[in-house]
C-alpha cells in the first residue's frame, strides 16, 4: 500500500504523527497501480475506536485524481499560452525574461 517510492520516511512519519495527534490525515499521495503505473490520489486515513476509546482499526479511503491533475495542467498551459499558436503569451514571456535577468 502506498508503494510508489516517491515519498520518503519523513512524509510517512508526518502523516502518522497527524493521525496519532488528530485521529485523521488527508492529503495527496502518489500510489502505484498493479501494472506499475504511478498515479496521484487523494487519501484520507482515520482511526476507529471502540467503546473503551481504544484504537481498533484504521480506515483509509482514496480517490484517483489523475483526471483532476490532467485538467489542472491543461488549464495552467492554456492560461499561459496562445490558443492558436501554442506559443507562450506575453505574461509568460515577461515572467521568464524577469527570471533570466535576475540570474
CORFENFEN-V681022 format. One line per field, one symbol per residue. burial: 1 if it has 16 or more other ideal C-beta (glycine too) atoms within 10 Angstrom, else 0. Layout:
burial->???
This chain:
burial->0100000000000010001000001000101000000001101011000000000000000000100000000000000000000000000000000000000
